[in-house]
């Protein structure tokens, strides 16, 4: 293998060469994209979060087509560069590796393959997200198979598990380590947001309580530390991270504190104070966050630090650019082996099995709600009335509600595979209904949902313990409203500029490693409403009563809405009955619709 060239410090424009994606059905990233380079410091980080099973990459999106094998090769080269520069590199992951892609969801038990192959990733510190805790089997297997493998590097400062009748820490409360080249002493913590939708064999304690515990005080009172690191499955704008930082600052007013966040699925960077910043690195294995810090070796308390951040698009072209490699020198044996295993696992699960052919692209928010290219509109007008039906009540008018958060990704023209069903609609919520609801009440429900303060964007998975399906905090969406201009080409060479992230954060608008054109993101309703079996003149002559059908996740909201509209406590969640027999998740119903309605000869 050729000796790697050093990556330049200056933000000079550069153009990629064509780099082929490895997964057989993946598409190549476009050639000649313009990159912004990395700036290495004394301590450098690679960060992933909220991958949700997308470890085979985005097979229909060239810009994010790198798989986990490619990432392993990238990490290997980045570690080599760090050694050549005599600096340090720390690789971190902040959770939600689980649920949202067939590679995870289609195995039995879920994540069976993922927990095996993720061991191949050379990660220094990791923690769990909420999706590792929704399902009791998932939480147990994470505790038994993932935590022991990482031998202390898996940190969970505020999560407990009950395996034997007694509560015990889910993983290490903290992890202290010394960096390889510079000998920097780092103490790390791992925090999950104040999550209440977890399975009953786990317990999540609020960060505000944990920071008062003796073990935490012992850890932060350690004077033999050069940097504290908080890896959290928490939005970096959340006050919970501020509580943890404030507790450390009471003891160490000037020590550097570096935070890595997650959960809100955005690219973001935040500066807390002169020696503390936070990085959040997107979602779905689209983004690898890079952060560097300079000035850590100075012993002066008033020494200034230099921070640098970059959001790397997860494709081989970018990986090769940032490591000065090419198609012949990039791949490592370990990376190639994992790529081959991913292909094998996908085949064993039948993920490429063709169900039907989407006639066009449908988007969640790149096209306005109400337009023919909007997925929510298509579901509302076409899919829901057809697939959500009770044979015994077909003649009864029905309103069908699903929360828009139940749909997680766009549909692309062409092959709709078994895998696609998990990518687009992965959740296991089933349909229930309120029977013979007066139209005067049912017709007001949609407005109630839109005005309701409860978020509908993150449904729980497998809600197996009663009505404890408390909605999660609202998802930060500032990424969707950015309208920042990218830097123009500086060298006059022709370049490919594709639509993509144009992130604006506390350090400005040049954080994305690839120069993108702006995508306009349109707002979506909280809930969509399909109707079926209504009389033709229903708008002027509505039915007296209707069935209100809904995903069980929003059952509490339906009961609360009907009671408020009616002005009396008449409906309870426990009164709602299953609407359909058999497996009536949207995942299954969507598969049936595509099989029956979309042709099977993709063009």
C-alpha positions in Angstrom: 0.0 0.0 0.0 1.3 3.4 -0.9 2.4 5.9 1.7 -0.4 8.3 2.5 0.1 11.9 1.7 -0.7 14.5 4.4 -4.1 16.2 4.2 -3.6 19.9 3.8 -4.5 22.2 6.6 -5.8 25.0 4.3 -9.4 25.0 3.1 -8.3 24.6 -0.6 -10.9 23.6 -3.2 -10.4 20.1 -4.5 -12.3 17.9 -7.0 -12.9 14.2 -6.5 -12.4 11.4 -9.0 -15.0 8.8 -9.7 -15.1 6.3 -6.8 -17.1 3.1 -7.1 -19.4 2.0 -4.3 -18.9 -1.5 -3.1 -22.4 -2.9 -2.3 -23.6 -4.6 -5.6 -26.8 -2.6 -5.8 -25.4 0.7 -4.6 -24.9 3.7 -7.0 -21.6 5.5 -7.5 -21.1 9.0 -6.1 -20.9 11.5 -8.9 -17.4 12.5 -10.0 -15.7 15.9 -9.7 -17.4 17.1 -6.5 -15.7 20.0 -4.7 -14.5 19.3 -1.1 -13.5 21.4 1.8 -10.5 19.9 3.5 -10.0 18.7 7.1 -7.9 20.6 9.5 -6.1 18.3 11.9 -5.4 19.3 15.5 -3.6 17.7 18.5 -6.8 15.8 19.4 -9.1 14.7 16.6 -12.4 12.9 16.6 -14.6 10.9 14.2 -18.3 10.8 15.2 -21.3 8.8 14.1 -24.8 8.7 15.5 -28.3 7.6 14.7 -27.3 5.1 12.0 -30.5 3.1 12.5 -29.2 0.0 10.8 -28.1 1.8 7.6 -24.8 0.0 7.7 -25.0 -1.2 4.1 -25.2 2.4 3.0 -27.8 4.2 0.9 -28.2 2.0 -2.1 -30.4 4.4 -4.0 -28.5 7.6 -3.0 -25.0 7.8 -4.4 -23.9 10.6 -2.1 -24.4 8.4 1.0 -23.5 5.0 -0.6 -20.5 4.0 1.5 -21.1 1.0 3.7 -19.7 0.1 7.1 -16.8 -1.7 5.4 -15.9 1.5 3.7 -16.1 3.3 7.0 -13.7 0.8 8.6 -11.2 1.4 5.8 -11.6 5.2 6.3 -11.0 4.9 10.1 -7.9 2.8 9.4 -6.5 5.5 7.1 -7.4 8.3 9.5 -5.6 6.5 12.3 -2.5 6.1 10.1 -2.6 9.8 9.3 -2.9 10.7 13.0 0.2 8.5 13.7 2.1 10.1 10.9 1.3 13.6 12.2 2.0 12.4 15.8 -1.5 13.5 16.9 -4.4 11.5 18.3 -7.7 10.3 16.8 -10.7 9.2 18.9 -13.6 7.4 17.3 -17.0 7.7 19.0 -20.6 6.6 18.4 -23.6 8.1 20.3 -26.2 5.4 19.8 -29.4 4.5 17.9 -27.6 1.9 15.9 -30.9 -0.1 16.1 -34.1 -0.1 14.1 -35.0 1.5 10.8 -33.4 -0.7 8.1 -34.0 -4.2 7.0 -30.5 -5.2 7.9 -31.5 -4.7 11.6 -35.3 -5.2 11.5 -35.7 -8.3 9.3 -33.5 -10.6 11.5 -34.8 -12.7 14.3 -34.1 -11.5 16.9 -33.9 -8.0 15.5 -30.3 -6.8 15.3 -28.9 -10.4 15.3 -26.5 -9.7 12.4 -25.8 -6.1 13.4 -24.5 -6.9 16.9 -22.1 -9.4 15.3 -20.6 -7.2 12.5 -20.5 -4.0 14.5 -17.8 -5.5 16.6 -15.6 -5.0 13.6 -15.7 -1.2 14.0 -12.6 0.2 15.7 -14.5 2.5 18.1 -12.9 4.0 21.2 -16.0 5.1 23.1 -19.7 4.4 22.5 -23.1 4.7 24.2 -26.7 3.6 23.6 -29.6 5.6 22.2 -33.3 5.2 23.0 -33.8 2.7 20.2 -31.5 0.2 22.0 -34.0 0.3 24.9 -37.5 0.2 23.4 -37.7 -3.6 23.0 -36.8 -5.9 25.9 -35.0 -8.4 23.8 -33.0 -5.7 22.1 -32.0 -4.2 25.4 -31.0 -7.6 26.8 -29.0 -8.5 23.8 -27.2 -5.1 23.8 -26.3 -5.7 27.4 -25.1 -9.3 26.9 -23.4 -9.0 23.5 -22.3 -5.4 22.9 -21.4 -4.1 26.4 -19.0 -6.9 27.3 -17.2 -6.8 24.0 -16.1 -3.2 24.4 -14.6 -3.9 27.8 -15.3 -0.6 29.5 -15.4 1.6 26.4 -19.3 1.3 26.3 -20.5 4.0 28.7 -24.0 4.6 30.0 -24.0 7.0 32.9 -27.7 7.1 33.5 -29.1 3.8 32.3 -29.7 0.7 34.5 -30.9 -2.8 33.6 -32.6 -5.5 35.6 -31.5 -9.0 34.6 -31.7 -11.0 37.9 -34.2 -9.1 40.0 -31.7 -6.4 40.9 -30.9 -3.2 39.1 -27.3 -2.8 37.8 -25.6 -0.3 35.6 -26.2 -1.0 31.9 -22.6 -0.3 31.1 -19.6 1.6 32.6 -20.7 4.8 34.2 -17.5 6.5 32.9 -14.4 5.5 31.0 -11.0 7.1 31.5 -8.3 6.5 28.9 -5.0 7.9 27.7 -4.5 8.8 24.1 -2.0 6.9 22.0 0.5 9.5 20.8 0.3 12.6 23.0 -0.7 10.8 26.2 -3.8 13.1 26.9 -5.9 11.9 29.8 -9.6 11.8 28.9 -12.5 11.0 31.1 -15.7 10.2 29.2 -19.4 9.9 30.2 -22.4 8.6 28.3 -25.8 10.1 28.7 -29.3 9.4 27.2 -31.9 12.1 27.3 -34.7 11.8 29.9 -36.4 8.9 28.0 -39.6 7.3 29.4 -40.6 5.0 26.6 -38.1 2.3 27.5 -38.9 -1.4 28.1 -39.5 -2.2 31.8 -36.3 -4.2 32.2 -34.4 -0.9 31.8 -34.4 2.4 33.7 -33.3 5.8 32.6 -32.4 8.4 35.3 -32.5 12.1 34.4 -29.1 13.7 34.0 -30.1 16.3 36.7 -30.2 13.4 39.2 -27.2 11.5 38.1 -24.9 14.6 38.4 -25.7 14.6 42.2 -24.5 11.0 42.7 -21.3 10.2 44.5 -19.7 8.3 41.6 -20.1 11.3 39.3 -18.6 13.7 41.9 -15.7 11.3 42.3 -15.1 11.2 38.6 -15.2 15.0 38.0 -13.1 15.7 41.1 -10.2 13.8 39.5 -7.5 16.4 38.9 -5.5 14.1 36.7 -7.5 14.8 33.6 -6.8 16.9 30.4 -10.2 16.7 28.9 -13.7 15.6 29.8 -15.8 14.1 27.0 -19.6 13.7 27.1 -21.0 11.4 24.5 -24.8 11.8 24.7 -27.8 10.6 22.8 -29.2 14.0 23.4 -29.8 17.0 21.1 -26.9 19.3 21.7 -29.3 22.2 22.2 -31.0 20.3 25.1 -30.7 21.7 28.6 -29.7 18.3 30.0 -26.3 18.5 28.4 -26.0 22.0 30.0 -26.6 20.5 33.4 -23.8 18.0 33.0 -21.4 20.7 31.7 -22.3 23.1 34.6 -21.6 20.4 37.1 -18.1 19.9 35.6 -17.5 23.6 35.4 -18.1 24.0 39.1 -15.1 21.8 39.8 -13.0 22.6 36.7 -13.8 26.2 35.4 -11.1 26.0 32.6 -10.7 22.4 31.7 -11.7 21.5 28.1 -15.1 19.6 27.8 -16.0 18.1 24.5 -19.6 17.0 23.8 -20.9 14.7 21.1 -24.7 14.6 20.7 -27.4 12.8 18.8 -31.1 11.9 18.6 -32.4 14.9 16.6 -31.0 13.6 13.3 -29.3 16.9 12.3 -25.9 18.3 11.6 -25.1 20.8 14.2 -22.2 22.4 16.1 -22.5 24.5 19.3 -20.0 26.5 21.2 -20.8 26.5 25.0 -17.8 28.5 26.2 -14.2 29.2 25.2 -13.2 25.6 26.1 -16.3 23.6 25.4 -18.1 22.8 22.1 -20.6 20.1 21.0 -20.9 18.3 17.7 -23.9 16.4 16.3 -23.4 14.3 13.2 -26.7 13.7 11.4 -28.5 10.4 10.8 -28.9 7.2 8.8 -25.1 6.8 8.2 -25.2 9.9 5.9 -22.7 11.8 7.9 -19.3 11.2 9.6 -18.5 14.1 11.9 -14.9 15.3 12.2 -13.7 17.6 15.0 -10.3 18.7 16.0 -8.9 20.6 19.0 -5.6 22.5 19.2 -3.9 24.0 22.3 -4.5 21.1 24.7 -0.8 20.7 25.5 -0.5 24.1 27.0 -0.4 24.1 30.8 -1.5 27.7 31.1 -5.1 28.0 32.5 -5.8 30.9 30.2 -4.4 29.2 27.1 -6.9 29.4 24.2 -8.1 26.4 22.3 -8.7 26.1 18.6 -11.7 24.1 17.4 -12.6 22.9 13.9 -15.5 20.9 12.7 -16.5 19.2 9.4 -19.5 17.1 8.3 -18.3 14.4 5.9 -20.8 12.9 3.4 -20.5 9.2 3.7 -19.3 8.1 0.3 -16.1 6.6 -1.0 -15.1 9.7 -3.0 -15.0 11.8 0.1 -13.3 9.2 2.2 -10.6 8.8 -0.5 -10.2 12.6 -0.8 -9.7 13.1 2.9 -7.2 10.3 3.2 -5.3 11.0 -0.1 -6.1 7.5 -1.4 -7.7 6.2 -4.5 -9.6 3.1 -5.7 -6.4 1.1 -5.7 -5.1 2.2 -2.2 -8.2 2.9 -0.2 -9.7 -0.5 0.7 -8.3 -2.5 3.6 -8.7 -6.2 4.0 -10.9 -5.8 7.1 -13.1 -3.3 5.2 -13.5 -5.6 2.2 -14.3 -8.6 4.4 -17.1 -6.7 6.2 -18.5 -5.4 2.9 -18.7 -9.0 1.7 -20.4 -10.1 4.9 -22.9 -7.3 4.6 -23.8 -8.4 1.1 -24.1 -12.0 2.4 -26.3 -11.0 5.3 -28.6 -8.9 3.0 -29.0 -11.9 0.8 -29.8 -14.2 3.7 -32.5 -11.8 4.8 -33.9 -11.4 1.3 -33.6 -7.7 1.5 -33.2 -7.2 -2.3 -36.3 -9.2 -3.0 -38.4 -7.1 -5.4 -41.9 -6.3 -4.3 -42.8 -3.8 -6.9 -41.7 -0.8 -8.9 -42.4 2.7 -7.6 -43.7 4.7 -10.6 -42.0 7.9 -9.4 -40.1 9.6 -6.5 -42.2 10.4 -3.5 -40.6 12.6 -0.8 -41.5 13.4 2.8 -40.6 17.1 2.7 -38.7 17.9 -0.5 -42.1 18.4 -2.2 -44.9 20.3 -0.4 -47.7 18.4 1.3 -50.7 18.3 -1.0 -48.5 17.9 -4.2 -48.6 14.6 -6.2 -45.0 14.0 -5.4 -45.4 14.1 -1.6 -45.5 10.7 0.1 -47.9 11.8 2.9 -50.3 13.0 0.2 -50.1 9.7 -1.6 -50.6 7.7 1.5 -53.6 9.9 2.5 -55.4 9.8 -0.8 -54.5 6.4 -2.2 -52.9 3.9 0.2 -54.7 4.3 3.5 -58.2 4.1 2.2 -57.3 0.8 0.3 -55.2 -1.1 2.9 -56.7 -0.1 6.2 -60.0 -2.0 6.0 -62.1 -4.2 8.3 -64.1 -6.7 6.2 -66.9 -6.7 8.7 -67.3 -2.9 8.6 -66.4 -2.1 5.0 -69.7 -0.2 4.6 -69.1 2.0 7.6 -67.5 5.4 6.8 -64.0 5.6 8.4 -61.4 8.2 9.0 -57.9 6.8 9.2 -55.2 8.7 11.1 -51.5 8.0 11.1 -48.8 10.3 12.6 -46.4 11.5 10.0 -43.4 10.5 12.2 -44.3 6.9 11.4 -42.8 7.4 7.9 -39.1 7.8 8.0 -37.7 8.1 4.4 -38.4 9.0 0.8 -39.5 6.5 -1.8 -37.4 6.5 -5.0 -38.6 5.6 -8.5 -37.8 2.0 -9.4 -37.3 -1.0 -7.3 -39.3 -1.2 -4.1 -37.7 -4.1 -2.2 -38.4 -5.9 1.0 -35.7 -3.7 2.5 -37.5 -0.5 1.4 -40.5 -1.3 3.5 -38.4 -1.1 6.7 -36.6 2.0 5.5 -39.8 3.9 4.7 -42.1 2.6 7.4 -40.3 0.6 10.1 -42.6 0.9 13.1 -44.6 -1.9 14.7 -47.7 0.1 15.7 -51.0 -1.5 14.8 -54.4 -0.1 14.0 -57.2 0.3 16.5 -60.5 2.2 16.3 -63.2 4.0 18.1 -66.6 2.7 16.8 -69.5 4.9 15.7 -68.1 8.3 16.7 -70.4 11.2 16.1 -69.3 13.0 12.9 -69.5 16.4 14.7 -66.7 15.2 17.0 -64.6 13.1 14.6 -64.5 15.9 12.0 -62.6 18.1 14.5 -59.9 15.6 15.4 -57.4 16.6 12.7 -57.4 20.3 13.8 -57.0 19.1 17.4 -53.9 17.0 16.5 -52.3 20.0 14.7 -52.9 22.3 17.7 -51.9 19.6 20.3 -48.6 20.4 22.1 -47.6 16.7 22.1 -45.2 15.8 19.3 -46.0 13.1 16.9 -42.7 12.8 15.2 -41.0 9.9 16.9 -43.3 7.0 17.5 -42.1 4.3 19.9 -41.3 0.8 18.8 -43.0 -2.2 20.3 -44.8 -0.4 23.1 -45.2 -3.4 25.4 -45.9 -1.9 28.7 -49.4 -0.4 28.8 -49.9 3.2 28.0 -46.4 4.4 28.8 -45.9 5.5 25.3 -44.9 9.0 26.3 -44.1 11.1 23.2 -40.4 12.1 22.9 -39.2 15.7 22.9 -39.8 17.5 19.6 -37.2 16.9 16.9 -35.1 19.9 16.2 -35.6 20.8 12.6 -33.5 23.8 11.9 -31.6 21.8 9.3 -34.7 21.9 7.2 -35.1 25.6 7.1 -31.6 26.7 6.3 -31.1 28.8 3.2 -27.3 29.4 3.3 -25.3 30.0 0.2 -22.3 27.8 -0.3 -18.8 29.1 -1.1 -18.3 29.6 -4.8 -15.7 27.6 -6.8 -12.3 29.2 -6.3 -10.2 27.5 -8.9 -12.4 27.9 -12.0 -12.5 24.2 -12.7 -15.8 22.5 -13.6 -17.3 20.8 -10.6 -20.4 18.7 -9.9 -22.6 20.4 -7.3 -25.5 18.2 -6.2 -28.3 19.0 -3.8 -27.5 18.3 -0.2 -26.9 19.6 3.3 -26.1 23.3 3.6 -25.6 23.5 7.3 -25.5 26.6 9.4 -24.2 26.3 12.9 -22.3 28.3 15.6 -19.1 28.4 13.4 -20.8 29.5 10.2 -21.9 27.9 6.9 -18.8 26.1 5.7 -19.1 22.9 7.9 -20.2 20.5 5.2 -17.2 18.8 3.5 -18.9 18.7 0.1 -20.2 21.8 -1.6 -23.9 21.3 -2.1 -26.7 23.2 -3.7 -29.5 24.0 -1.3 -32.5 21.8 -0.8 -35.8 23.4 0.1 -37.6 21.5 2.8 -41.3 21.9 3.2 -43.3 21.6 6.5 -45.5 18.6 7.1 -48.6 18.1 9.2 -48.3 16.2 12.4 -51.0 13.7 11.3 -52.5 12.8 8.0 -56.1 11.7 7.4 -57.4 9.2 4.9 -61.2 8.6 4.4 -63.0 5.6 3.0 -66.6 4.3 2.5 -68.0 7.9 2.6 -71.1 8.7 0.5 -70.4 10.8 -2.6 -72.1 13.8 -1.2 -70.5 13.6 2.2 -69.2 17.1 2.2 -72.7 18.5 2.1 -74.5 15.6 3.7 -72.0 14.0 6.1 -72.7 10.7 7.9 -74.0 10.8 11.4 -71.3 8.6 12.8 -67.9 7.2 11.6 -65.3 4.8 12.7 -62.1 6.6 13.8 -59.2 4.3 12.9 -55.6 5.1 14.0 -52.2 3.8 14.8 -52.1 2.6 18.4 -49.2 5.0 19.2 -51.5 8.0 19.1 -54.4 6.2 20.9 -53.9 8.5 24.0 -54.1 11.5 21.8 -57.2 10.3 20.1 -59.0 9.7 23.4 -57.8 13.1 24.8 -59.0 14.8 21.6 -62.4 13.3 21.5 -63.0 14.0 25.2 -61.9 17.6 24.8 -64.1 18.1 21.7 -67.1 16.4 23.2 -66.6 18.2 26.6 -66.9 15.0 28.6 -64.8 12.0 29.6 -66.3 9.4 27.3 -63.3 7.7 25.6 -60.5 5.8 27.2 -57.5 4.1 25.5 -58.4 0.8 27.0 -61.8 0.9 25.2 -60.2 1.0 21.8 -60.3 -2.4 19.9 -58.1 -3.8 17.2 -59.4 -2.7 13.8 -57.9 -5.5 11.6 -57.0 -9.1 12.1 -53.5 -10.4 11.6 -50.4 -8.3 11.2 -51.6 -4.8 10.4 -48.5 -2.8 10.8 -47.9 -0.1 8.1 -44.8 -2.0 7.1 -46.8 -5.1 6.2 -49.7 -3.2 4.7 -47.4 -1.1 2.5 -45.7 -4.3 1.3 -49.1 -5.7 0.3 -50.1 -2.5 -1.5 -46.9 -2.4 -3.5 -47.2 -6.1 -4.4 -50.7 -5.6 -5.6 -50.7 -2.1 -7.2 -47.2 -1.4 -8.6 -45.9 -3.2 -11.6 -42.9 -5.6 -11.2 -40.9 -4.7 -14.3 -38.8 -1.7 -13.3 -37.6 0.6 -16.0 
